[in-house]
Amino acid sequence: MLNLINCQLQPDANRLESLLKEIVYQFSQNDVIHKIFAFGSFARGDWDCWSDLDLLVITFQNLTLAQWLSLVSSYKPILHRSNFVPQVEPAGGFLLGITFEGESVFHKLDLNFMTVDEHLHIENLDRFGKLKLLYESLELLQPVASVAFEPELEAPLERQEQQIEHAVHWTHKAIKAVMRGQPSHDKLATCASKLAEFAEQAKDISSKRGDISAIANFYLKIADKILVSTQNRDRHS
């Protein structure tokens, strides 16, 4: 693994744990929240400092995008977030890639959600694998009046914004692979090159999802540090 220890390339693992606890506490203060589960690496116990936060939040009622954004940003301002899908098969939805201001870009929050009624059907939880309960409301479950819910679909992104978000996603994955010791330097170079191309084309882009240009430039700086360090290491080996 590359010996690059700094706040960008080697995020604070203790901060990641604290971040998880703070988010769970903030969410738990809202009466609409019934349960909060971790899944993925935190539930399995094999997370590291580059892990993101995978949460499944069980609510007493469906929430709109505006309500989810209000809940999340009540903890800390959102620098950028990815796509919102209100309903997936077999149940629930998600709001992904939430990057908070002042936090590592690696410590994204991937928020999945479903209602109490939906989570009572065990088969709806299968796709999450192992779940770890982090919070459960002490309120007794009360029958909730059936209200017709019309999923609120987001307007599709413009082509340039789609390209840069896609490039950010794959550069992010390539950086984590390299930092975890995998031989992914060539892939990182390709992803970073494509990201630089799109970032230059869309440097003045205005996104309703947040500051995508800042996110892109941050990843480009990280990728450059890794690739330059690799070149220097190879030159002296």
Backbone as numpy.savetxt, mean C-alpha at the origin, in Angstrom:
# Nx Ny Nz CAx CAy CAz Cx Cy Cz
23.58 -9.11 -0.10 22.73 -7.92 -0.10 23.61 -6.69 -0.10
23.17 -5.63 -0.79 23.95 -4.41 -0.85 24.06 -3.77 0.53
25.24 -3.28 0.83 25.47 -2.65 2.11 25.19 -1.16 2.01
23.92 -0.83 1.84 23.51 0.56 1.73 22.54 0.84 2.87
23.03 1.34 3.97 22.22 1.53 5.16 21.92 3.02 5.32
20.70 3.40 5.00 20.23 4.76 5.26 18.72 4.75 5.33
18.15 5.90 5.61 16.72 5.95 5.88 15.89 5.64 4.63
16.47 5.74 3.47 15.72 5.47 2.26 15.78 4.00 1.87
17.00 3.47 1.82 17.15 2.10 1.36 16.94 1.06 2.46
17.14 1.46 3.69 16.98 0.54 4.81 16.00 1.16 5.80
14.71 1.08 5.51 13.72 1.69 6.41 13.80 1.09 7.80
13.31 1.83 8.76 13.33 1.42 10.16 12.23 0.38 10.40
12.66 -0.84 10.72 11.68 -1.91 10.97 10.83 -1.59 12.19
11.43 -0.96 13.19 10.66 -0.59 14.38 9.58 0.43 14.04
9.90 1.32 13.11 8.91 2.31 12.70 7.74 1.64 11.99
8.02 0.58 11.24 6.95 -0.13 10.55 5.98 -0.74 11.56
6.51 -1.33 12.62 5.66 -1.88 13.67 4.83 -0.78 14.34
5.49 0.34 14.62 4.78 1.46 15.26 3.69 2.00 14.34
4.01 2.08 13.06 3.04 2.57 12.07 1.79 1.71 12.08
1.99 0.40 12.10 0.86 -0.53 12.12 0.00 -0.29 13.36
0.64 -0.18 14.52 -0.10 0.02 15.77 -0.86 1.34 15.76
-0.23 2.38 15.22 -0.87 3.70 15.19 -2.09 3.71 14.27
-1.96 3.06 13.12 -3.08 3.01 12.18 -4.24 2.22 12.78
-3.94 1.09 13.38 -4.99 0.27 14.00 -5.69 1.05 15.10
-4.90 1.75 15.91 -5.52 2.54 17.00 -6.43 3.62 16.43
-5.95 4.34 15.41 -6.74 5.42 14.83 -8.04 4.88 14.24
-7.96 3.78 13.51 -9.16 3.18 12.93 -10.13 2.73 14.02
-9.59 2.18 15.09 -10.43 1.62 16.16 -11.27 2.69 16.86
-10.92 3.96 16.69 -11.67 5.05 17.32 -12.95 5.38 16.55
-13.10 4.78 15.38 -14.28 5.05 14.55 -15.33 3.97 14.79
-16.54 4.39 15.07 -17.61 3.45 15.43 -18.01 2.53 14.30
-17.64 2.85 13.07 -18.03 2.01 11.94 -17.16 0.76 11.83
-16.03 0.73 12.56 -15.08 -0.39 12.46 -15.45 -1.48 13.46
-15.58 -2.70 12.95 -15.86 -3.85 13.82 -14.61 -4.65 14.12
-13.83 -4.99 13.10 -12.61 -5.77 13.29 -11.52 -5.27 12.34
-10.28 -5.49 12.76 -9.14 -5.22 11.89 -8.21 -6.42 11.93
-7.90 -6.96 10.76 -6.98 -8.08 10.64 -5.74 -7.66 9.86
-4.61 -8.25 10.21 -3.43 -8.21 9.33 -3.42 -9.50 8.53
-2.95 -9.42 7.29 -2.70 -10.63 6.51 -1.37 -10.44 5.79
-0.97 -11.41 5.00 0.33 -11.29 4.34 1.47 -11.53 5.31
2.58 -10.81 5.12 3.80 -11.08 5.88 3.63 -10.82 7.38
2.84 -9.83 7.76 2.67 -9.57 9.19 1.89 -10.69 9.86
0.92 -11.26 9.18 0.16 -12.37 9.76 1.01 -13.63 9.81
1.87 -13.82 8.79 2.73 -15.02 8.76 3.93 -14.90 9.67
4.33 -13.68 10.01 5.48 -13.47 10.86 6.80 -13.41 10.11
6.77 -13.25 8.78 8.01 -13.21 8.00 8.23 -11.83 7.35
7.69 -10.77 7.95 7.85 -9.42 7.42 9.27 -8.92 7.66
9.66 -7.92 6.87 10.96 -7.28 7.07 10.78 -5.77 6.92
11.88 -5.03 6.95 11.77 -3.57 6.96 11.24 -3.01 5.65
11.21 -3.81 4.58 10.69 -3.35 3.29 9.25 -3.78 3.06
8.66 -4.44 4.04 7.28 -4.92 3.88 6.30 -3.76 3.88
5.19 -3.97 3.18 4.09 -3.02 3.29 3.10 -3.55 4.32
2.03 -2.82 4.54 1.05 -3.18 5.56 -0.23 -3.65 4.87
-0.57 -4.91 5.05 -1.78 -5.48 4.46 -2.83 -5.63 5.55
-3.90 -4.84 5.44 -4.96 -4.89 6.44 -6.30 -5.25 5.80
-7.08 -6.02 6.54 -8.47 -6.29 6.19 -9.32 -5.65 7.28
-10.15 -4.69 6.91 -10.97 -3.97 7.87 -12.44 -4.36 7.67
-13.06 -4.79 8.76 -14.47 -5.19 8.73 -15.32 -4.05 9.28
-16.28 -3.61 8.48 -17.10 -2.47 8.86 -18.57 -2.86 9.05
-19.27 -2.05 9.83 -20.69 -2.30 10.04 -21.54 -1.89 8.84
-20.97 -1.11 7.95 -21.69 -0.67 6.74 -20.68 -0.37 5.64
-21.17 -0.32 4.43 -20.31 0.05 3.30 -19.91 1.52 3.39
-18.69 1.80 3.00 -18.19 3.18 2.98 -17.86 3.59 1.55
-18.04 4.87 1.27 -17.68 5.41 -0.03 -16.17 5.70 -0.06
-15.65 6.01 -1.23 -14.25 6.39 -1.36 -13.95 7.61 -0.48
-14.82 8.61 -0.51 -14.60 9.81 0.29 -14.53 9.48 1.77
-15.36 8.54 2.22 -15.36 8.15 3.63 -14.09 7.40 3.99
-13.62 6.52 3.11 -12.37 5.81 3.37 -11.20 6.77 3.41
-11.15 7.71 2.47 -10.05 8.67 2.45 -10.06 9.55 3.70
-11.25 9.90 4.16 -11.37 10.69 5.38 -10.86 9.91 6.58
-11.23 8.62 6.64 -10.79 7.77 7.75 -9.28 7.61 7.74
-8.70 7.31 6.58 -7.26 7.09 6.49 -6.49 8.37 6.78
-6.92 9.48 6.21 -6.20 10.74 6.39 -6.41 11.35 7.77
-7.36 10.82 8.54 -7.50 11.28 9.93 -6.30 10.83 10.75
-5.59 9.81 10.26 -4.35 9.38 10.91 -3.20 10.28 10.49
-3.02 10.45 9.18 -1.90 11.22 8.65 -2.20 11.56 7.19
-1.76 12.74 6.71 -2.02 13.10 5.31 -1.46 12.06 4.33
-2.19 11.85 3.26 -1.80 10.89 2.24 -0.97 11.61 1.16
0.23 11.12 0.92 1.06 11.68 -0.14 0.58 11.21 -1.51
0.26 9.92 -1.58 -0.26 9.35 -2.82 -0.93 8.03 -2.50
-1.89 7.67 -3.31 -2.52 6.35 -3.16 -2.83 5.83 -4.55
-3.05 4.52 -4.60 -3.31 3.87 -5.88 -4.82 3.67 -6.04
-5.21 2.57 -6.66 -6.60 2.43 -7.10 -7.57 2.03 -5.99
-8.81 2.44 -6.17 -9.92 2.11 -5.29 -10.91 1.26 -6.07
-11.22 0.09 -5.53 -12.21 -0.79 -6.14 -13.21 -1.15 -5.05
-14.46 -0.68 -5.16 -15.42 -0.86 -4.07 -15.96 -2.27 -3.91
-15.94 -3.05 -4.99 -16.46 -4.42 -4.89 -15.64 -5.35 -5.78
-15.23 -6.47 -5.20 -14.55 -7.52 -5.94 -15.26 -8.84 -5.64
-14.95 -9.84 -6.40 -15.51 -11.17 -6.14 -14.60 -11.92 -5.16
-15.14 -12.64 -4.18 -16.57 -12.84 -3.94 -17.20 -11.75 -3.07
-16.37 -10.91 -2.39 -16.94 -9.89 -1.51 -15.86 -8.88 -1.15
-16.32 -7.72 -0.72 -15.39 -6.70 -0.24 -14.81 -5.85 -1.36
-13.84 -5.02 -1.01 -13.16 -4.16 -1.96 -11.80 -3.77 -1.43
-11.15 -2.80 -2.08 -9.82 -2.40 -1.60 -9.47 -0.98 -2.02
-8.55 -0.40 -1.26 -7.92 0.89 -1.54 -6.43 0.67 -1.32
-5.65 0.68 -2.39 -4.27 0.18 -2.34 -3.23 1.30 -2.43
-2.00 0.91 -2.05 -0.83 1.75 -2.29 -0.86 3.09 -1.59
-1.35 3.14 -0.36 -1.43 4.41 0.36 -0.06 4.73 0.96
0.53 5.84 0.51 1.80 6.32 1.03 1.54 7.56 1.87
1.98 7.54 3.12 1.73 8.66 4.02 2.87 9.68 3.96
2.52 10.93 4.14 3.54 11.97 4.23 4.44 11.71 5.42
5.75 11.83 5.20 6.71 11.66 6.28 7.09 10.23 6.59
6.53 9.25 5.85 6.84 7.85 6.07 7.59 7.29 4.87
8.24 6.15 5.06 8.96 5.50 3.97 8.00 5.12 2.85
8.44 5.29 1.61 7.61 4.87 0.48 7.43 3.36 0.45
8.30 2.64 1.16 8.15 1.18 1.21 7.02 0.77 2.14
6.70 1.61 3.10 5.70 1.25 4.10 4.31 1.69 3.67
3.90 1.19 2.53 2.57 1.50 2.00 1.50 0.73 2.77
0.32 1.29 2.80 -0.84 0.61 3.37 -1.72 0.10 2.24
-1.93 -1.22 2.20 -2.89 -1.83 1.28 -4.12 -2.18 2.11
-5.17 -1.43 1.89 -6.37 -1.53 2.72 -7.45 -2.33 1.99
-7.82 -3.46 2.56 -8.93 -4.26 2.05 -10.08 -4.16 3.04
-11.28 -4.28 2.56 -12.42 -4.10 3.45 -13.60 -4.95 3.00
-14.46 -5.26 3.97 -15.76 -5.88 3.70 -16.65 -5.64 4.91
-17.94 -5.87 4.74 -18.89 -5.63 5.82 -18.93 -6.83 6.78
-19.55 -6.59 7.92 -19.71 -7.66 8.91 -20.41 -8.87 8.29
-21.51 -8.62 7.59 -22.25 -9.72 6.98 -21.39 -10.50 6.00
-20.60 -9.79 5.21 -19.76 -10.46 4.22 -18.70 -11.32 4.89
-18.11 -10.85 5.97 -17.00 -11.59 6.59 -17.49 -12.81 7.37
-18.80 -12.88 7.65 -19.33 -14.05 8.33 -19.36 -15.28 7.43
-19.24 -15.07 6.14 -19.15 -16.18 5.19 -17.65 -16.51 5.02
-17.21 -17.59 5.64 -15.79 -17.90 5.73 -15.12 -17.96 4.36
-15.85 -18.40 3.37 -15.25 -18.53 2.03 -14.82 -17.16 1.47
-15.43 -16.09 1.98 -15.04 -14.75 1.52 -13.66 -14.32 2.02
-13.16 -15.04 3.03 -11.86 -14.70 3.61 -10.73 -15.54 3.06
-11.05 -16.53 2.24 -10.03 -17.48 1.78 -8.88 -16.81 1.05
-9.17 -15.78 0.25 -8.12 -15.19 -0.58 -7.05 -14.46 0.23
-7.33 -14.19 1.52 -6.37 -13.48 2.34 -5.36 -14.40 3.03
-5.59 -15.70 2.95 -4.67 -16.62 3.62 -4.78 -16.48 5.13
-3.65 -16.55 5.80 -3.64 -16.45 7.26 -4.01 -15.04 7.69
-4.90 -14.93 8.67 -5.32 -13.66 9.22 -4.91 -13.56 10.68
-4.52 -12.37 11.10 -4.16 -12.12 12.49 -5.04 -10.98 13.01
-5.87 -11.27 14.00 -6.78 -10.28 14.54 -6.02 -9.23 15.35
-6.18 -7.96 14.97 -5.50 -6.87 15.65 -6.44 -6.03 16.51
-7.72 -6.05 16.15 -8.70 -5.25 16.90 -10.09 -5.84 16.68
-10.89 -5.81 17.74 -12.29 -6.19 17.64 -13.11 -5.29 18.53
-14.18 -4.72 17.98 -15.04 -3.83 18.73 -15.72 -4.59 19.86
-15.90 -3.92 20.98 -16.60 -4.52 22.11 -18.11 -4.38 21.98
-18.53 -3.61 21.00 -19.96 -3.42 20.78 -20.60 -4.73 20.33
-21.78 -5.02 20.90 -22.51 -6.19 20.45 -23.05 -5.94 19.05
-22.98 -6.99 18.24 -23.50 -6.84 16.88 -25.00 -6.61 16.91
-25.44 -5.60 16.19 -26.85 -5.31 16.07 -27.28 -5.51 14.62
-28.50 -5.95 14.40 -28.96 -6.07 13.02 -28.85 -4.73 12.30
-28.27 -4.76 11.13 -28.11 -3.55 10.34 -29.16 -3.53 9.25
-29.86 -2.42 9.16 -30.90 -2.31 8.13 -30.28 -2.47 6.75
-30.94 -3.25 5.92 -30.43 -3.49 4.58 -30.63 -2.23 3.73
-29.51 -1.66 3.28 -29.56 -0.46 2.46 -28.90 -0.77 1.13
-29.58 -0.42 0.06 -29.01 -0.66 -1.27 -27.70 0.12 -1.40
-26.66 -0.58 -1.84 -25.35 0.05 -1.97 -24.94 0.05 -3.43
-24.74 1.25 -3.94 -24.29 1.41 -5.32 -22.80 1.65 -5.32
-22.00 0.71 -5.81 -20.55 0.90 -5.81 -20.15 2.16 -6.57
-19.26 2.91 -5.95 -18.79 4.16 -6.54 -17.48 3.90 -7.29
-17.56 3.85 -8.59 -16.38 3.54 -9.40 -15.59 4.82 -9.69
-14.28 4.69 -9.57 -13.42 5.83 -9.89 -13.32 6.03 -11.39
-13.19 7.27 -11.79 -12.94 7.56 -13.20 -11.56 7.02 -13.57
-11.41 6.44 -14.76 -10.10 5.90 -15.15 -9.05 7.00 -15.25
-7.81 6.61 -15.02 -6.71 7.57 -15.11 -6.41 7.92 -16.57
-5.84 9.09 -16.75 -5.32 9.45 -18.06 -4.17 8.51 -18.41
-3.90 8.36 -19.70 -2.89 7.42 -20.17 -1.51 7.67 -19.52
-1.08 8.93 -19.46 0.23 9.23 -18.89 0.31 8.83 -17.42
-0.78 9.10 -16.69 -0.79 8.75 -15.27 -0.80 7.23 -15.08
-1.52 6.51 -15.94 -1.50 5.06 -15.89 -0.09 4.53 -16.11
0.61 5.09 -17.10 1.96 4.64 -17.41 2.91 4.86 -16.25
2.86 6.03 -15.64 3.79 6.33 -14.56 3.47 5.51 -13.31
2.16 5.30 -13.01 1.81 4.46 -11.86 2.28 3.02 -12.08
2.12 2.53 -13.30 2.56 1.17 -13.62 4.08 1.05 -13.46
4.81 2.06 -13.96 6.27 2.04 -13.86 6.73 2.16 -12.41
6.05 2.97 -11.62 6.37 3.08 -10.19 6.18 1.73 -9.50
5.08 1.06 -9.81 4.79 -0.24 -9.20 5.91 -1.24 -9.44
6.37 -1.36 -10.71 7.38 -2.37 -11.03 8.77 -1.96 -10.55
9.05 -0.66 -10.51 10.32 -0.21 -9.96 10.37 -0.49 -8.46
9.27 -0.25 -7.79 9.15 -0.55 -6.35 9.44 -2.03 -6.08
8.83 -2.91 -6.86 9.02 -4.35 -6.65 10.47 -4.75 -6.94
11.06 -4.16 -7.99 12.44 -4.51 -8.34 13.42 -4.04 -7.27
13.20 -2.86 -6.71 14.06 -2.36 -5.63 13.99 -3.29 -4.44
12.79 -3.69 -4.05 12.66 -4.58 -2.89 13.33 -5.92 -3.16
13.21 -6.42 -4.38 13.84 -7.70 -4.72 15.36 -7.60 -4.56
15.96 -6.53 -5.09 17.41 -6.35 -4.97 17.83 -6.22 -3.51
17.11 -5.43 -2.76 17.47 -5.20 -1.36 17.30 -6.46 -0.52
16.48 -7.38 -0.98 16.31 -8.65 -0.28 17.28 -9.71 -0.79
18.23 -9.29 -1.61 19.29 -10.20 -2.04 19.03 -10.98 -3.29
17.96 -10.66 -4.02 17.66 -11.37 -5.25 18.41 -10.75 -6.43
18.80 -11.54 -7.42 19.54 -11.04 -8.58 18.64 -10.32 -9.58
18.17 -9.15 -9.19 17.19 -8.43 -10.01 17.71 -7.08 -10.48
19.04 -6.93 -10.56 19.61 -5.63 -10.93 19.25 -5.23 -12.37
19.31 -6.20 -13.29 18.97 -5.89 -14.68 17.51 -5.47 -14.80
16.66 -6.16 -14.08 15.23 -5.81 -14.09 15.03 -4.42 -13.52
15.75 -4.11 -12.43 15.64 -2.78 -11.83 16.09 -1.70 -12.82
17.19 -1.95 -13.52 17.68 -0.97 -14.49 16.64 -0.71 -15.58
16.00 -1.79 -16.05 14.97 -1.64 -17.09 13.78 -0.87 -16.57
13.32 -1.22 -15.37 12.14 -0.55 -14.78 12.43 0.92 -14.52
13.62 1.20 -13.98 13.97 2.58 -13.66 14.09 3.42 -14.92
14.62 2.83 -15.99 14.76 3.54 -17.26 13.38 3.92 -17.80
12.45 2.98 -17.73 11.09 3.25 -18.20 10.41 4.28 -17.32
10.63 4.19 -16.00 10.03 5.15 -15.08 10.57 6.56 -15.36
11.89 6.67 -15.60 12.48 7.98 -15.90 11.88 8.58 -17.16
11.64 7.73 -18.15 11.04 8.19 -19.41 9.64 8.75 -19.17
8.82 7.99 -18.44 7.45 8.42 -18.19 7.42 9.64 -17.27
8.32 9.66 -16.26 8.35 10.77 -15.31 8.69 12.08 -16.01
9.59 12.02 -16.99 9.96 13.21 -17.75 8.79 13.69 -18.59
8.08 12.75 -19.18 6.94 13.12 -20.02 5.79 13.71 -19.20
5.67 13.25 -17.96 4.52 13.65 -17.13 4.95 14.45 -15.91
6.04 15.21 -16.02 6.57 15.90 -14.85 5.62 16.96 -14.30
4.72 17.46 -15.13 3.77 18.47 -14.68 2.38 17.89 -14.47
2.29 16.58 -14.37 0.99 15.94 -14.26 0.33 16.28 -12.93
-0.96 16.48 -12.96 -1.75 16.75 -11.77 -2.67 15.56 -11.53
-2.46 14.87 -10.43 -3.21 13.65 -10.16 -4.13 13.82 -8.97
-5.35 13.34 -9.11 -6.29 13.39 -7.99 -5.90 12.39 -6.91
-4.98 11.49 -7.23 -4.57 10.48 -6.25 -3.38 10.93 -5.40
-2.81 12.10 -5.71 -1.69 12.58 -4.91 -0.51 12.96 -5.78
0.65 13.14 -5.15 1.84 13.63 -5.83 2.63 12.48 -6.43
2.19 12.00 -7.58 2.84 10.87 -8.23 4.24 11.24 -8.72
4.45 12.50 -9.08 5.77 12.92 -9.55 6.80 12.82 -8.42
6.42 13.21 -7.21 7.33 13.10 -6.07 7.67 11.65 -5.78
6.66 10.77 -5.86 6.89 9.34 -5.64 7.85 8.80 -6.69
7.61 9.14 -7.96 8.45 8.65 -9.04 9.90 9.10 -8.87
10.10 10.38 -8.57 11.46 10.90 -8.40 12.17 10.26 -7.22
11.42 9.97 -6.17 12.02 9.32 -5.01 12.54 7.93 -5.38
11.72 7.17 -6.11 12.14 5.83 -6.53 13.32 5.89 -7.49
13.34 6.89 -8.34 14.46 7.02 -9.28 15.77 7.28 -8.53
15.72 8.09 -7.48 16.92 8.35 -6.68 17.40 7.08 -5.98
16.45 6.30 -5.46 16.80 5.05 -4.79 17.41 4.08 -5.79
16.77 3.92 -6.95 17.27 3.00 -7.97 18.66 3.41 -8.42
18.88 4.71 -8.59 20.19 5.19 -9.02 21.26 4.84 -7.99
20.96 5.00 -6.72 21.93 4.67 -5.67 22.29 3.19 -5.72
21.28 2.36 -5.89 21.54 0.92 -5.93 22.39 0.55 -7.14
22.01 1.06 -8.29 22.71 0.68 -9.53 24.14 1.23 -9.56
24.35 2.45 -9.09 25.70 3.01 -9.02 26.56 2.21 -8.05
26.00 1.85 -6.90 26.74 1.04 -5.94 27.11 -0.31 -6.52
26.20 -0.90 -7.27 26.46 -2.20 -7.90 27.59 -2.08 -8.92
27.55 -1.02 -9.73 28.61 -0.80 -10.72 29.97 -0.61 -10.06
30.01 0.15 -8.98 31.27 0.37 -8.27 31.79 -0.92 -7.65
30.87 -1.73 -7.12 31.26 -3.00 -6.52 31.84 -3.93 -7.57
31.15 -3.99 -8.73 31.63 -4.87 -9.81 32.97 -4.41 -10.36
33.18 -3.10 -10.37 34.41 -2.54 -10.91 35.62 -2.91 -10.03
35.36 -3.07 -8.74 36.45 -3.35 -7.81 36.52 -4.81 -7.39
35.69 -5.64 -8.00 35.70 -7.06 -7.63 36.67 -7.83 -8.53
